[in-house]
Structures are given as C-alpha cells and as structure tokens.
C-alpha cells in the first residue's frame, strides 16, 4: 500500500464497520412495493408476457438496490489494512519520525550507539491527559483481540558512554504530530539503583468512567540525590498488541549491563594503576638494595 494512502487507510481501520445483511424490515418493504406494483400492472396490462417481464426486471432492480449497500460496505471493510500492518506502521513511524527528533534533542551521535542501547518505549493514552485532546483519541479492537490506538506516549532511552539520555513526547499516529517534548540525563556515576516496580494510575479510561488505568509496570532510576525518574513500559488494561509492547525486564537489563560494564572497566583501570605502583615500588626497593650492596 502506498505511503500516500496511509492516513486514509488508517482512518478506514478505525472507523469503517463490518458489512451487515439487510434487515428483515427492508425485505418486507420491498415485497410490499413489488405486490402493489404487480396489482398496478395487472390492472393496466392484459398480456402476461409483459407482466412477467416487468416483474422480473422489478425484482432484479429491487434486489440490486437492496444488496448494493451490503456489498459496498463489505468491499470497503476488506480494503482496511491488516492488524499486523497497523502495528508495522506504528513501529516504522516511531523510528522514522520520533527517533530522529530524539537524537536531535539529546544531541547524541547515533553511530556510537548499538541497537540494544537505544530503546524506544511507547504506551497508548486513552484518558484525559494534560496537553492532549481527548476528542481526537480513538481506539479499536482488531481481529486478533488486541486494541490499536491513535495517541501514544513515547520514551526513548539512549545509553551513551557516560550517561543515560531519556527523551519524552506524545505521538499522534493519524497525523504524525509530535508534542510535549522534554528530556532528562543521568550520569552513570549519579545512579544509585535501577528497579522495576508497579505504579497505580487513577486516570479514568475514556468511555468507561468507572474503570481506572490501575497498576502499570515502570522502570525507576534512583539518583544519589534521592530523586528518581520513572519510565512507564506498558498499560496492560488497554490490551495493546504484543508487537508494540516492551517488557520492563528488557529495559532494566539494558541499563544494568551498561552500569556494570562501566563500573567493571573502572575497576580494571584501578587494578592496572595499582599494579603499576607496585611495580614501581619493587623497582625502587631493588635499586636501594643495589646501592647498599
């Protein structure tokens, strides 16, 4: 499917309903109209051949009129993109639209980052949120049982050589608009701990005012100063597709590996420096022994 048609196809996916067979009432209306017309023909025409032909033509016309909306809706519904393609488009746009903005905002050199050290973590928003128009938020359940959404929060985590850079924004999949951009940085030396936890969100889901978001998994970075930063890795109650879900353990593992690698390298440097000092001390003692001899 051409990219030029992508917005229209997305709109179809979220709005077009499946075709429904014509109702029984329509059949009754058509039958009544046919009978009345038949009476009219009997009164004004004497030849049965003409009568039969008229009834056949009338039946075909009425059948066409009756079934046309059904076949139109069926064709339109079939033209919708697949569930998998909707997921594929979202993932692609996160990399082609959001990722470049994150790289520019964070001022990082992408060539120095391996894929596992550049994490894009999206989650859908389907509640009243500051800076977002809830009227433009839509969702729909796909054939696979998972829901797709038009409004997302996106967090980009870049694990650079000396610090963790985190980019936050909102992303509208229908328009490609990015808003609410902000960022944070943590030097590895300032991170006291990284943990995965659950946090309770009291936001009310749109259209289901009695249901709140509830517990969501988060990754928490603890700063030595006592401050912390939270990264939401999913909203289970919204039932997103597994193709767009990110597991907290994946994020925690990536951050911990970077922390351990950095600290391990520092220990190696210290050990080397200590061994150099020991060698120097040994040389000095040997020189003193030689002089005394």
Residue frames relative to the residue before (quaternion, step in Angstrom):
aa qw qx qy qz dx dy dz
X 1.0000 0.0000 0.0000 0.0000 0.00 0.00 0.00
X 0.4825 -0.6972 0.4497 0.2808 3.57 -0.84 0.97
X 0.5673 -0.6139 0.4317 0.3390 3.54 -1.09 0.76
X 0.5917 0.5910 -0.3664 0.4078 3.57 1.11 -0.66
X 0.7139 0.4331 -0.2457 0.4923 3.58 1.13 -0.63
X 0.4160 0.7587 -0.4425 0.2355 3.57 1.25 -0.18
X 0.6671 0.4914 -0.3392 0.4454 3.68 0.76 -0.84
X 0.6687 0.4951 -0.3054 0.4630 3.59 0.95 -0.87
X 0.6566 0.5068 -0.3105 0.4644 3.58 1.01 -0.78
X 0.6142 0.5240 -0.3445 0.4791 3.58 1.06 -0.68
X 0.6370 0.5290 -0.3240 0.4575 3.56 0.98 -0.86
X 0.6247 0.5302 -0.3313 0.4678 3.58 1.02 -0.79
X 0.6521 0.5381 -0.3276 0.4219 3.57 0.90 -0.95
X 0.7388 0.4317 -0.2287 0.4642 3.57 0.95 -0.90
X 0.7924 0.3714 -0.1718 0.4524 3.61 1.06 -0.60
X 0.6815 0.5144 -0.3170 0.4128 3.61 0.91 -0.82
X 0.2729 -0.7662 0.5654 0.1374 3.55 -0.91 1.00
X 0.6237 -0.5515 0.4047 0.3783 3.55 -1.24 0.42
X 0.5729 -0.6056 0.4298 0.3467 3.58 -1.14 0.64
X 0.1666 -0.7774 0.6012 0.0805 3.54 -1.06 0.84
X 0.5168 -0.6299 0.4780 0.3283 3.56 -1.05 0.78
X 0.5952 -0.5691 0.4155 0.3862 3.60 -1.08 0.66
X 0.5173 -0.6665 0.4473 0.2967 3.55 -1.06 0.76
X 0.6588 -0.5158 0.3844 0.3901 3.53 -1.31 0.40
X 0.6085 0.5717 -0.3577 0.4183 3.57 1.04 -0.72
X 0.6271 0.5377 -0.3391 0.4502 3.57 1.05 -0.73
X 0.6245 0.5348 -0.3336 0.4612 3.57 1.05 -0.77
X 0.6437 0.5190 -0.3178 0.4639 3.58 1.00 -0.83
X 0.6502 0.5128 -0.3231 0.4581 3.58 0.93 -0.88
X 0.6681 0.5056 -0.3010 0.4554 3.56 0.92 -0.91
X 0.6530 0.5142 -0.3128 0.4598 3.58 0.96 -0.88
X 0.6507 0.5153 -0.3147 0.4604 3.58 0.96 -0.86
X 0.6584 0.5076 -0.3102 0.4612 3.55 0.91 -0.90
X 0.6484 0.5225 -0.3124 0.4570 3.56 1.00 -0.84
X 0.6567 0.5152 -0.3083 0.4563 3.59 0.97 -0.88
X 0.6621 0.5024 -0.3066 0.4639 3.57 0.91 -0.91
X 0.6550 0.5004 -0.3105 0.4734 3.53 0.99 -0.82
X 0.6181 0.5512 -0.3355 0.4491 3.57 1.09 -0.74
X 0.6305 0.5228 -0.3261 0.4720 3.57 1.01 -0.80
X 0.6335 0.5378 -0.3205 0.4546 3.53 1.00 -0.88
X 0.6683 0.5009 -0.2959 0.4635 3.57 0.95 -0.92
X 0.6414 0.5339 -0.3281 0.4426 3.61 0.94 -0.85
X 0.6659 0.5137 -0.3038 0.4476 3.52 1.00 -0.82
X 0.8052 0.3333 -0.1482 0.4674 3.57 0.83 -0.96
X 0.7399 0.3275 -0.2293 0.5411 3.62 1.22 -0.15
X 0.3007 -0.7770 0.5319 0.1514 3.58 -0.99 0.86
X 0.6784 0.4891 -0.2965 0.4611 3.57 1.09 -0.62
X 0.4220 -0.7313 0.4815 0.2352 3.55 -0.74 1.08
X 0.5718 0.5889 -0.3929 0.4145 3.61 1.13 -0.55
X 0.6565 0.5023 -0.3022 0.4747 3.53 0.95 -0.90
X 0.6440 0.5338 -0.3141 0.4490 3.54 1.01 -0.91
X 0.6692 0.5061 -0.3018 0.4527 3.55 0.90 -0.91
X 0.6542 0.5209 -0.3086 0.4533 3.57 0.97 -0.91
X 0.6500 0.5184 -0.3153 0.4574 3.53 0.97 -0.88
X 0.6590 0.5095 -0.3126 0.4565 3.59 0.93 -0.86
X 0.6387 0.5220 -0.3295 0.4594 3.59 1.03 -0.80
X 0.6721 0.4900 -0.2956 0.4699 3.56 0.89 -0.95
X 0.6468 0.5257 -0.3132 0.4552 3.54 0.98 -0.87
X 0.6572 0.5218 -0.3076 0.4486 3.53 0.96 -0.88
X 0.6625 0.5070 -0.3038 0.4602 3.55 0.99 -0.87
X 0.6523 0.5141 -0.3127 0.4609 3.55 0.98 -0.88
X 0.6809 0.4830 -0.2918 0.4669 3.56 0.88 -0.95
X 0.6348 0.5251 -0.3326 0.4591 3.59 1.01 -0.73
X 0.6383 0.5253 -0.3179 0.4644 3.57 1.03 -0.83
X 0.6670 0.4973 -0.2950 0.4698 3.54 0.91 -0.97
X 0.6613 0.5303 -0.2927 0.4424 3.56 1.03 -0.84
X 0.7790 0.3708 -0.1807 0.4724 3.58 0.90 -0.93
X 0.4884 0.7033 -0.4237 0.2956 3.60 1.18 -0.44
X 0.6754 0.4824 -0.3292 0.4502 3.68 0.76 -0.86
X 0.6252 0.5490 -0.3421 0.4366 3.57 1.04 -0.75
X 0.7072 0.4514 -0.2720 0.4713 3.58 0.80 -0.97
X 0.6066 0.5438 -0.3543 0.4591 3.59 1.12 -0.64
X 0.6796 0.4818 -0.2869 0.4730 3.57 0.89 -0.96
X 0.6342 0.5333 -0.3309 0.4515 3.56 1.04 -0.77
X 0.6603 0.4982 -0.3017 0.4741 3.59 0.96 -0.85
X 0.6553 0.5135 -0.3078 0.4606 3.57 0.97 -0.88
X 0.6567 0.5069 -0.3090 0.4651 3.58 0.97 -0.85
X 0.6554 0.5190 -0.3053 0.4559 3.58 1.04 -0.79
X 0.6472 0.5348 -0.3184 0.4402 3.60 1.17 -0.51
X 0.4655 0.6742 -0.4495 0.3559 3.59 1.25 -0.12
X 0.5191 -0.6106 0.4784 0.3590 3.61 -1.11 0.58
X 0.5622 -0.6075 0.4378 0.3510 3.58 -1.16 0.52
X 0.6647 -0.4806 0.3847 0.4234 3.56 -1.28 0.28
X 0.6648 0.5159 -0.3029 0.4473 3.56 0.91 -0.95
X 0.6554 0.5073 -0.3209 0.4584 3.59 1.02 -0.77
X 0.6031 0.5430 -0.3557 0.4635 3.60 1.06 -0.66
X 0.6526 0.4945 -0.3105 0.4829 3.59 0.99 -0.81
X 0.6443 0.5335 -0.3139 0.4492 3.55 0.97 -0.91
X 0.6515 0.5114 -0.3149 0.4635 3.59 0.96 -0.84
X 0.6442 0.5228 -0.3302 0.4502 3.58 0.92 -0.85
X 0.6760 0.4894 -0.2970 0.4640 3.58 0.81 -0.97
X 0.6416 0.5281 -0.3186 0.4560 3.57 0.99 -0.86
X 0.7003 0.4731 -0.2761 0.4578 3.59 0.88 -0.94
X 0.5818 0.5550 -0.3784 0.4586 3.59 1.12 -0.50
X 0.7074 0.4471 -0.2538 0.4850 3.57 1.09 -0.74
X 0.7462 0.4110 -0.2326 0.4692 3.59 1.02 -0.72
X 0.7440 0.3626 -0.2116 0.5198 3.60 1.16 -0.53
X 0.7618 0.3843 -0.2133 0.4759 3.59 0.68 -1.10
X 0.6536 0.5537 -0.3291 0.3973 3.59 0.82 -0.94
X 0.6701 0.4818 -0.3302 0.4580 3.67 0.81 -0.83
X 0.6262 0.5297 -0.3370 0.4624 3.59 1.06 -0.71
X 0.6437 0.5228 -0.3158 0.4612 3.56 1.02 -0.84
X 0.6515 0.5181 -0.3121 0.4579 3.58 0.92 -0.91
X 0.6717 0.4879 -0.2964 0.4721 3.57 0.97 -0.85
X 0.6684 0.5075 -0.3003 0.4533 3.58 0.93 -0.90
X 0.7357 0.4219 -0.2251 0.4796 3.59 0.96 -0.88
X 0.3050 -0.7862 0.4865 0.2285 3.58 1.30 -0.22
X 0.4078 0.7032 -0.4780 0.3326 3.55 0.78 1.06
X 0.4382 -0.6674 0.5411 0.2639 3.53 -1.27 0.52
X 0.3516 -0.7773 0.4835 0.1957 3.57 -0.28 1.29
X 0.6187 0.5821 -0.3508 0.3940 3.59 1.04 -0.71
X 0.6878 0.4756 -0.2774 0.4730 3.58 1.21 -0.45
X 0.6454 0.4966 -0.3160 0.4868 3.57 1.32 0.09
X 0.3318 -0.7109 0.5816 0.2151 3.56 -0.95 0.87
X 0.6693 -0.5293 0.3296 0.4040 3.63 -1.11 0.56
X 0.6775 0.5002 -0.3079 0.4427 3.59 0.97 -0.77
X 0.6874 0.4496 -0.2799 0.4970 3.58 1.27 -0.24
X 0.6632 0.3915 -0.3079 0.5586 3.56 1.28 0.37
X 0.0089 -0.8481 0.5258 -0.0653 3.57 -0.09 1.31
X 0.1393 -0.7580 0.6325 0.0768 3.57 -0.93 0.96
X 0.0359 -0.8277 0.5572 -0.0566 3.55 -0.52 1.25
X 0.0157 -0.8254 0.5639 -0.0231 3.62 -0.20 1.25
X 0.0381 0.7576 -0.6499 -0.0469 3.53 -1.29 0.35
X 0.4960 -0.6873 0.4408 0.2953 3.62 -0.98 0.79
X 0.2356 -0.7308 0.6209 0.1577 3.53 -1.30 0.48
X 0.1166 0.7793 -0.6068 0.1045 3.55 -0.78 1.04
X 0.5918 0.4857 -0.3941 0.5085 3.50 0.81 1.18
X 0.6491 -0.4859 0.3886 0.4377 3.57 -1.27 0.22
X 0.0762 0.8029 -0.5828 0.0998 3.57 -0.61 1.16
X 0.5699 -0.6151 0.4319 0.3322 3.55 -1.03 0.83
X 0.8241 0.2261 -0.1840 0.4856 3.56 -0.93 0.96
X 0.7027 0.4109 -0.2611 0.5188 3.60 1.27 -0.03
X 0.3923 -0.7097 0.5403 0.2245 3.55 -1.10 0.79
X 0.3178 -0.7802 0.5077 0.1805 3.55 -0.34 1.23
X 0.5856 0.5978 -0.3664 0.4067 3.59 1.20 -0.48
X 0.6941 0.4492 -0.2735 0.4915 3.58 1.18 -0.47
X 0.5279 0.6302 -0.4123 0.3927 3.58 1.28 -0.01
X 0.0296 0.7901 -0.6108 0.0433 3.56 -0.92 0.94
X 0.0090 -0.7700 0.6367 0.0413 3.50 -1.27 0.40
X 0.0133 -0.7873 0.6164 0.0054 3.52 -1.24 0.47
X 0.4106 -0.7056 0.5252 0.2401 3.53 -1.08 0.75
X 0.3438 -0.7563 0.5264 0.1809 3.53 -0.87 1.00
X 0.7070 -0.4535 0.3345 0.4275 3.52 -1.31 0.03
X 0.6562 0.5028 -0.3064 0.4720 3.57 1.22 -0.41
X 0.5967 -0.6000 0.3480 0.4035 3.57 1.28 0.09
X 0.6207 0.5409 -0.3392 0.4551 3.60 1.23 -0.29
X 0.4090 -0.7028 0.5306 0.2391 3.55 -1.20 0.60
X 0.1848 -0.7315 0.6427 0.1330 3.54 -1.24 0.63
X 0.1926 -0.8015 0.5638 0.0505 3.54 -1.09 0.85
X 0.4434 -0.6967 0.5001 0.2605 3.54 -1.24 0.50
X 0.7639 0.3172 -0.1694 0.5358 3.61 1.15 -0.54
X 0.0144 -0.8179 0.5724 -0.0566 3.55 -0.81 1.08
X 0.2844 -0.6612 0.6545 0.2316 3.50 -1.34 0.44
X 0.1046 -0.8047 0.5839 0.0245 3.56 -0.91 0.94
X 0.0860 -0.7688 0.6332 0.0229 3.53 -0.99 0.97
X 0.1125 -0.7871 0.6053 0.0371 3.56 -0.81 1.03
X 0.1166 -0.7968 0.5923 0.0265 3.56 -0.70 1.15
X 0.0652 -0.7909 0.6084 -0.0015 3.57 -0.70 1.14
X 0.1780 -0.7907 0.5814 0.0714 3.56 -0.61 1.19
X 0.0871 -0.8254 0.5578 0.0071 3.56 0.01 1.32
X 0.7571 -0.4045 0.2601 0.4422 3.57 -1.28 -0.04
X 0.8290 0.2371 -0.0874 0.4989 3.58 0.90 -0.89
X 0.8201 0.1113 -0.0358 0.5602 3.59 1.15 -0.38
X 0.4344 -0.6500 0.5571 0.2801 3.53 -1.38 0.26
X 0.1205 -0.7775 0.6154 0.0483 3.57 -0.80 1.04
X 0.0614 -0.8078 0.5862 -0.0036 3.58 -0.87 0.96
X 0.1554 -0.7901 0.5925 0.0242 3.54 -0.83 1.14
X 0.0984 -0.7968 0.5956 0.0271 3.58 -0.92 0.94
X 0.1837 0.7732 -0.5982 0.1029 3.59 -1.09 0.69
X 0.3772 -0.6534 0.5881 0.2913 3.53 -1.40 0.03
X 0.1181 -0.8097 0.5745 0.0211 3.57 -1.03 0.82
X 0.1981 -0.7671 0.6028 0.0946 3.56 -0.87 1.04
X 0.3441 -0.7853 0.4788 0.1888 3.58 -0.45 1.18
X 0.6315 0.5520 -0.3390 0.4261 3.60 1.16 -0.50
X 0.7893 0.2888 -0.1366 0.5244 3.58 1.02 -0.82
X 0.4096 -0.7088 0.4739 0.3244 3.59 1.20 -0.44
X 0.4356 0.7154 -0.4465 0.3148 3.59 1.29 0.18
X 0.1656 -0.7592 0.6243 0.0794 3.56 -1.09 0.86
X 0.0443 0.8082 -0.5829 0.0718 3.60 -0.82 0.97
X 0.7893 0.3585 -0.2350 0.4396 3.54 -1.37 0.08
X 0.2264 0.8121 -0.5099 0.1710 3.59 1.01 0.78
X 0.2179 0.7343 -0.6326 0.1143 3.55 -1.05 0.84
X 0.1699 -0.8047 0.5656 0.0599 3.58 -1.19 0.39
X 0.1321 -0.7618 0.6289 0.0816 3.55 -1.35 0.34
X 0.1322 -0.7730 0.6138 0.0903 3.54 -1.29 0.44
X 0.0802 -0.7682 0.6344 0.0314 3.53 -1.10 0.80
X 0.3282 -0.7024 0.5911 0.2224 3.57 -0.86 0.93
X 0.5799 -0.6089 0.4066 0.3572 3.57 -0.98 0.81
X 0.6361 0.5503 -0.3294 0.4291 3.57 1.03 -0.78
X 0.6938 0.4762 -0.2729 0.4663 3.59 1.20 -0.50
X 0.5848 0.5876 -0.3745 0.4153 3.60 1.24 -0.13
X 0.2776 -0.7801 0.5437 0.1371 3.55 -0.66 1.14
X 0.7935 -0.1310 0.1244 0.5811 3.59 0.99 -0.79
X 0.1665 -0.7365 0.6406 0.1398 3.53 -1.35 0.31
X 0.0266 0.8224 -0.5637 0.0724 3.57 -0.79 0.98
X 0.3119 -0.7011 0.6014 0.2224 3.55 -1.31 0.36
X 0.0343 0.8057 -0.5846 0.0896 3.55 -0.78 1.07
X 0.3959 -0.6546 0.5643 0.3104 3.54 -1.35 -0.18
X 0.1107 -0.7832 0.6102 0.0436 3.53 -1.07 0.79
X 0.3475 -0.7516 0.5248 0.1974 3.57 -0.93 0.87
X 0.1214 -0.7851 0.6060 0.0417 3.58 -0.81 1.07
X 0.2997 -0.7964 0.5087 0.1307 3.56 -0.77 1.09
X 0.3588 0.7423 -0.4990 0.2670 3.61 1.23 0.21
X 0.3537 -0.7313 0.5450 0.2074 3.56 -1.04 0.81
X 0.4458 -0.7036 0.4930 0.2514 3.55 -0.82 1.05
X 0.5301 -0.6532 0.4419 0.3115 3.58 -0.90 0.96
X 0.8141 0.2278 -0.1906 0.4990 3.53 -0.94 0.94
X 0.7446 0.2510 -0.1714 0.5943 3.58 1.28 -0.15
X 0.0918 -0.8823 0.4595 0.0446 3.51 0.73 1.18
X 0.6537 0.5099 -0.3229 0.4564 3.60 1.18 -0.37
X 0.6911 0.4521 -0.2704 0.4948 3.59 1.26 -0.25
X 0.1956 -0.7741 0.5935 0.1011 3.55 -0.88 1.00
X 0.6791 -0.4924 0.3516 0.4155 3.55 -1.28 0.31
X 0.2485 -0.8036 0.5049 0.1938 3.58 0.98 -0.84
X 0.7960 -0.3050 0.2270 0.4709 3.55 -1.23 -0.53
X 0.0371 -0.7782 0.6269 0.0024 3.55 -0.98 0.94
X 0.4695 -0.6678 0.4889 0.3076 3.62 -1.04 0.66
X 0.0277 -0.7941 0.6072 0.0005 3.56 -0.99 0.83
X 0.2834 -0.6757 0.6424 0.2245 3.51 -1.38 0.36
X 0.1233 -0.8159 0.5641 0.0293 3.57 -0.73 1.07
X 0.1893 -0.7546 0.6213 0.0939 3.53 -0.92 1.02
X 0.1947 -0.7937 0.5709 0.0785 3.55 -0.68 1.15
X 0.2623 -0.7725 0.5634 0.1304 3.56 -0.77 1.10
X 0.6071 -0.5698 0.4115 0.3707 3.58 -1.14 0.60
X 0.6309 0.5494 -0.3285 0.4383 3.58 1.16 -0.56
X 0.5925 -0.5681 0.3695 0.4356 3.57 1.26 -0.28
X 0.5699 0.5748 -0.3848 0.4437 3.57 1.25 -0.23
X 0.1073 -0.7903 0.5968 0.0881 3.56 -1.22 0.26
X 0.2498 -0.7453 0.6024 0.1389 3.54 -1.30 0.44
X 0.2086 -0.8063 0.5471 0.0835 3.57 -0.88 0.98
X 0.1180 -0.7608 0.6360 0.0520 3.54 -1.08 0.86
X 0.2575 -0.7668 0.5702 0.1434 3.60 -0.56 1.15
X 0.1968 -0.8260 0.5216 0.0832 3.58 -0.66 1.08
X 0.8179 -0.0696 0.0323 0.5703 3.60 1.21 0.03
X 0.1970 -0.7315 0.6362 0.1459 3.54 -1.35 0.31
X 0.2681 -0.8379 0.4529 0.1447 3.54 0.18 1.32
X 0.6339 0.5608 -0.3441 0.4064 3.59 1.00 -0.75
X 0.6565 0.5153 -0.3135 0.4529 3.61 1.19 -0.43
X 0.3549 -0.8138 0.4274 0.1709 3.59 1.30 0.05
X 0.1654 0.8166 -0.5363 0.1352 3.59 0.80 0.96
X 0.6387 -0.5218 0.4101 0.3893 3.52 -1.33 0.28
X 0.5620 -0.6160 0.4380 0.3359 3.55 -1.09 0.67
X 0.5750 0.6114 -0.3734 0.3952 3.58 1.19 -0.49
X 0.7566 0.3486 -0.1932 0.5184 3.59 1.14 -0.57
X 0.5358 0.6358 -0.4010 0.3846 3.59 1.27 0.00
X 0.1594 -0.7610 0.6234 0.0830 3.55 -1.17 0.71
X 0.3459 -0.7545 0.5246 0.1894 3.55 -0.80 1.02
X 0.5588 -0.6263 0.4304 0.3320 3.59 -0.97 0.88
X 0.6374 0.5582 -0.3343 0.4127 3.56 0.97 -0.85
X 0.6044 0.5588 -0.3547 0.4434 3.60 1.12 -0.65
X 0.6738 0.4860 -0.2875 0.4766 3.57 0.96 -0.91
X 0.6615 0.5081 -0.3073 0.4581 3.57 0.87 -0.94
X 0.6505 0.5288 -0.3158 0.4443 3.57 0.92 -0.89
X 0.6636 0.5105 -0.3097 0.4507 3.59 0.90 -0.93
X 0.6732 0.4860 -0.2989 0.4704 3.59 0.93 -0.88
X 0.6706 0.5037 -0.3094 0.4482 3.58 0.89 -0.87
X 0.6174 0.5385 -0.3503 0.4539 3.58 1.02 -0.73
X 0.6614 0.4968 -0.3098 0.4687 3.58 0.94 -0.86
X 0.6441 0.5185 -0.3227 0.4606 3.58 0.96 -0.82
X 0.6912 0.4752 -0.2855 0.4635 3.59 0.86 -0.93
X 0.6384 0.5263 -0.3351 0.4508 3.58 0.97 -0.79
X 0.6555 0.5043 -0.3152 0.4654 3.54 0.94 -0.87
X 0.7034 0.4593 -0.2792 0.4652 3.57 0.82 -0.94
X 0.6135 0.5394 -0.3469 0.4609 3.58 1.07 -0.64
X 0.6506 0.5112 -0.3092 0.4689 3.58 0.96 -0.87
X 0.6307 0.5259 -0.3307 0.4651 3.56 1.05 -0.76
X 0.6431 0.5175 -0.3211 0.4643 3.59 1.01 -0.80
X 0.6240 0.5361 -0.3374 0.4576 3.58 1.03 -0.75
X 0.6468 0.5207 -0.3166 0.4585 3.55 0.96 -0.89
X 0.6499 0.5169 -0.3137 0.4604 3.56 0.97 -0.91
X 0.6564 0.5159 -0.3118 0.4536 3.57 0.92 -0.90
X 0.6478 0.5137 -0.3179 0.4641 3.57 0.99 -0.82
X 0.6533 0.5120 -0.3174 0.4586 3.55 0.96 -0.86
X 0.6491 0.5141 -0.3156 0.4635 3.56 1.02 -0.83
X 0.6612 0.5022 -0.3173 0.4582 3.57 0.95 -0.80
X 0.6149 0.5302 -0.3466 0.4698 3.57 1.08 -0.68
X 0.6493 0.5122 -0.3126 0.4673 3.58 0.97 -0.82
X 0.6433 0.5182 -0.3231 0.4618 3.55 1.00 -0.82
X 0.6438 0.5182 -0.3203 0.4631 3.56 1.00 -0.83
X 0.6448 0.5188 -0.3184 0.4623 3.55 0.99 -0.83
X 0.6489 0.5113 -0.3157 0.4667 3.55 1.02 -0.85
X 0.6358 0.5266 -0.3284 0.4589 3.58 1.00 -0.77
X 0.6477 0.5165 -0.3126 0.4647 3.58 0.99 -0.86
X 0.6492 0.5220 -0.3202 0.4512 3.58 0.99 -0.84
X 0.6685 0.4966 -0.3067 0.4608 3.57 0.96 -0.87
X 0.6370 0.5188 -0.3324 0.4632 3.58 1.04 -0.71
X 0.6432 0.5242 -0.3176 0.4588 3.56 1.04 -0.82
X 0.6436 0.5112 -0.3258 0.4674 3.56 1.03 -0.80
X 0.6406 0.5217 -0.3307 0.4561 3.61 0.97 -0.79
X 0.6435 0.5322 -0.3129 0.4526 3.53 1.01 -0.83
X 0.6631 0.5091 -0.3007 0.4591 3.55 0.97 -0.94
X 0.6614 0.5036 -0.3066 0.4636 3.57 1.00 -0.85
X 0.6297 0.5231 -0.3323 0.4684 3.54 1.07 -0.71
